[in-house]
Amino acid sequence: MKTATITLLLVVAASLTAYVWQGKQPESAPELRVMSQKDTQIDIDTLGDTLAYFSSALGEASMTDIEKNVANYARQQTDGESQLDEELYSRFQAYKKALMTIDPGYQMTSLSLDDLWRVHDELMALQAQFFSVEEQENLFGAENQARIQSLEKMALKQQFDDEEAFHRAWESELSNHAPEQAVAYRRETLLARLEMSDTQDSQDVHLNRVELVGEEAAERLRILDENMASFDKAIEDYLQRRTDILKDHSLTETEKEEQIIAMRNQYFDKSDHRRVAALENINDD
């Protein structure tokens, strides 16, 4: 329950990131990445994202090996401004463990706004315990700002029963924020309203989308909906047929594999195969 609460607060409004840590991406040396990361690039959007990228190797690599990779990565930075090193990574891991000490004291479904603010304050105190002010900004600046704004939005929402009145008040509130933050939070509000429209019939959905984002964007969303529905139908049929093949005792393992590969190529473009493989694993579990 504690993990779910902290996760909620850490990822709230994650798509609204307004601050980006400016690091220089080196060529990713193979020795810095474990096998599951071979076809990926090191995430440098923020310093925290880079640390999280290396942390995702836990299980395939030991903590000692990951710290060495972090040190090697930091040495590859040529701008001389990177704050990343194995000592910072060690503190980052200690901070993540310390997050588990935050106890909301209530069931997740009954957390009040005051409870959420208290948890936020405890998060900030933990960050100050492990990191300097500059490190906090580089690691958590956007995340902290997004959380604060989301809590402010929750507080404002409690003052209104009418959804449209709330949105007008929130739009007015955004004028008090920096322009780049206002743009991000307007985008978040727009996405929320688009999600709300998805519960309506198709004609009303389209009309609401036109009002919110314009005719051209609404048409792109309609096409995206159709593509998603087509994919969902295809994956449902594919997974069922795949299960039937796997249960067919008259086939050898090689024959099963060959039939599944052929069927995957029949149903999906090659660009979808990684996504399909992930859904296969979920279905098998």
C-alpha positions in Angstrom: 0.0 0.0 0.0 2.9 2.4 0.8 4.5 1.6 -2.5 1.4 2.3 -4.4 1.0 5.7 -2.5 4.5 6.8 -3.2 4.3 5.7 -6.8 1.1 7.7 -7.3 2.8 10.8 -6.0 6.0 10.3 -7.9 4.4 9.8 -11.3 1.5 12.3 -10.9 1.4 14.5 -14.0 4.6 12.9 -15.2 3.7 13.8 -18.8 3.9 17.5 -17.7 7.7 17.7 -17.3 8.8 21.3 -17.7 12.4 21.0 -16.7 14.9 19.0 -18.8 18.4 18.3 -17.6 20.8 19.2 -20.3 23.4 16.4 -20.6 25.3 15.4 -23.6 24.5 11.9 -24.8 27.6 9.9 -25.6 27.6 6.9 -27.9 26.3 4.1 -25.7 29.2 1.7 -25.2 27.9 -1.9 -25.1 29.7 -2.6 -21.8 27.5 0.0 -20.1 24.3 -1.9 -20.8 23.0 -5.3 -19.8 21.5 -7.7 -22.3 17.9 -6.4 -22.0 19.2 -2.9 -22.7 21.2 -3.7 -25.8 18.7 -2.2 -28.3 18.1 0.9 -26.2 19.8 4.2 -25.7 20.7 5.5 -22.3 17.9 7.8 -21.1 19.3 11.3 -20.6 16.1 13.4 -20.4 16.9 14.2 -16.8 19.6 13.1 -14.3 17.0 11.1 -12.5 16.0 9.3 -15.7 19.7 8.4 -16.3 20.0 6.9 -12.8 16.8 5.1 -13.2 18.0 3.6 -16.5 21.1 2.1 -14.9 19.0 0.9 -11.9 16.7 -1.0 -14.3 19.7 -3.4 -14.9 19.4 -4.7 -11.3 18.8 -8.4 -11.5 20.9 -8.8 -14.6 23.9 -7.0 -13.0 25.1 -6.6 -9.5 25.0 -3.2 -7.7 28.8 -3.1 -7.9 28.7 -3.7 -11.7 26.0 -1.0 -12.1 28.1 1.5 -10.1 31.1 0.8 -12.4 28.9 1.4 -15.4 27.7 4.7 -14.0 31.3 5.7 -13.3 32.3 4.7 -16.9 29.4 6.6 -18.3 30.2 9.7 -16.3 33.8 9.6 -17.6 32.5 9.6 -21.1 30.8 13.0 -20.7 32.9 15.6 -22.5 31.2 18.7 -21.3 32.7 18.6 -17.8 29.4 19.4 -16.2 28.0 16.0 -15.4 27.1 15.4 -11.8 26.7 11.7 -12.3 29.1 9.4 -10.6 28.9 6.1 -8.5 28.7 8.0 -5.3 25.6 9.9 -6.4 24.1 6.6 -7.7 24.7 5.0 -4.3 22.8 7.9 -2.6 20.1 7.6 -5.2 19.6 3.9 -4.3 19.6 4.7 -0.6 17.0 7.4 -1.2 14.8 4.9 -3.0 15.0 2.5 -0.1 14.2 5.4 2.3 11.0 6.1 0.5 9.5 3.0 2.0 9.7 4.6 5.4 7.0 7.1 4.4 3.7 5.9 5.8 0.5 7.6 4.8 -1.2 6.1 7.8 -4.4 5.5 5.9 -5.9 3.3 3.3 -5.1 4.4 -0.2 -8.7 5.1 -1.1 -9.2 7.4 1.9 -6.2 9.7 1.6 -7.3 13.3 2.1 -5.6 16.3 0.4 -3.9 17.1 3.7 -2.6 13.5 3.8 -1.1 13.9 0.3 0.5 17.2 1.2 2.0 15.6 4.3 3.5 12.8 2.2 4.8 15.4 -0.2 6.5 17.2 2.7 8.1 14.0 3.8 9.3 13.3 0.3 10.9 16.8 0.1 12.5 16.2 3.5 14.0 12.9 2.3 15.4 14.5 -0.8 17.1 17.2 1.3 18.6 14.5 3.5 20.3 12.7 0.6 20.9 15.5 -1.9 22.1 19.1 -2.2 19.7 21.7 -3.4 21.2 21.6 -6.9 21.1 17.8 -7.1 17.4 17.9 -5.9 16.6 20.3 -8.8 18.4 18.1 -11.4 17.0 14.9 -10.1 13.5 15.8 -9.0 12.8 19.4 -10.1 10.2 18.7 -12.7 8.7 15.8 -10.7 8.3 18.0 -7.5 6.8 20.9 -9.5 4.4 18.6 -11.2 3.3 17.1 -7.9 2.8 20.5 -6.3 0.7 21.7 -9.2 -1.4 18.6 -9.1 -2.1 19.0 -5.4 -3.0 22.6 -6.0 -5.3 21.5 -8.8 -7.0 19.0 -6.4 -7.4 21.7 -3.9 -9.1 24.0 -6.4 -11.3 21.2 -7.7 -12.8 20.7 -4.3 -14.2 24.2 -4.5 -16.3 23.5 -7.5 -19.2 21.1 -8.3 -19.4 22.2 -11.9 -16.7 20.7 -14.1 -16.7 23.6 -16.6 -16.5 26.2 -13.8 -13.5 24.3 -12.4 -11.7 24.3 -15.7 -12.2 28.0 -16.1 -10.8 28.6 -12.7 -7.9 26.3 -13.3 -7.2 28.1 -16.6 -7.1 31.4 -14.7 -4.8 29.9 -12.1 -2.4 28.8 -14.8 -1.8 32.5 -15.7 0.2 32.8 -12.5 2.7 30.2 -13.6 5.7 30.3 -15.9 4.7 30.1 -19.5 6.3 26.7 -20.1 4.6 25.3 -17.0 1.2 26.8 -18.1 1.5 25.1 -21.5 2.3 21.8 -19.9 -0.6 21.9 -17.5 -3.0 23.1 -20.2 -2.0 20.0 -22.2 -2.7 17.8 -19.1 -6.1 19.4 -18.7 -6.8 18.9 -22.4 -5.8 15.2 -22.2 -8.1 14.7 -19.1 -11.0 16.2 -21.0 -10.3 14.1 -24.0 -10.4 11.0 -21.8 -13.7 12.0 -20.3 -15.1 12.3 -23.8 -14.2 8.7 -24.6 -17.1 7.5 -22.5 -19.6 9.1 -25.0 -20.9 7.7 -28.3 -18.7 8.0 -31.3 -20.4 11.1 -32.8 -20.3 13.0 -29.5 -16.7 12.0 -29.0 -15.8 13.4 -32.4 -17.7 16.7 -31.8 -16.1 17.2 -28.4 -12.7 16.5 -29.9 -13.3 19.0 -32.6 -14.2 21.6 -30.0 -11.1 20.8 -27.9 -8.4 20.3 -30.5 -9.8 21.2 -33.9 -11.0 19.2 -36.9 -7.6 18.0 -38.2 -6.4 16.7 -34.8 -9.9 15.1 -34.1 -9.6 13.3 -37.4 -6.2 12.0 -36.5 -7.5 10.8 -33.2 -10.4 9.0 -35.0 -7.9 7.2 -37.2 -5.8 6.3 -34.2 -8.9 4.9 -32.4 -9.6 2.7 -35.5 -6.1 1.5 -35.6 -6.1 0.6 -31.9 -9.4 -1.2 -32.3 -8.0 -3.2 -35.2 -4.9 -4.1 -33.3 -6.9 -5.1 -30.3 -9.0 -7.4 -32.4 -6.0 -8.9 -34.2 -4.1 -9.5 -30.9 -7.1 -11.2 -29.4 -7.4 -13.6 -32.4 -3.7 -14.2 -32.6 -3.3 -15.0 -28.9 -6.2 -17.5 -29.0 -4.7 -19.2 -32.1 -1.3 -19.2 -30.5 -2.7 -20.9 -27.4 -4.3 -23.5 -29.5 -1.0 -24.2 -31.2 0.9 -24.4 -27.9 -1.6 -27.0 -26.6 -1.5 -29.1 -29.8 0.4 -32.2 -28.6 0.6 -33.5 -32.2 3.2 -30.8 -33.0 6.8 -30.8 -32.1 8.3 -27.8 -30.3 10.0 -26.8 -33.6 6.8 -27.0 -35.5 4.9 -25.0 -32.9 7.6 -22.3 -33.1 7.5 -22.2 -36.9 3.7 -21.9 -37.0 3.6 -19.2 -34.4 6.3 -17.2 -36.2 4.4 -17.5 -39.5 1.2 -16.5 -37.9 2.8 -13.5 -36.2 4.1 -12.3 -39.6 0.6 -12.8 -41.1 -1.1 -10.8 -38.4 1.3 -8.0 -37.7 3.9 -5.7 -39.3 7.5 -6.3 -38.1 7.4 -3.0 -36.3 4.7 -4.5 -34.0 6.6 -7.7 -33.1 8.2 -6.3 -30.0 4.9 -5.2 -28.7 3.3 -8.5 -29.6 6.1 -10.4 -27.8 5.4 -8.4 -24.6 1.7 -9.2 -24.9 2.5 -12.9 -25.4 4.5 -12.9 -22.1 1.6 -11.2 -20.3 -0.8 -13.7 -21.7 1.4 -16.6 -20.7 1.6 -15.4 -17.2 
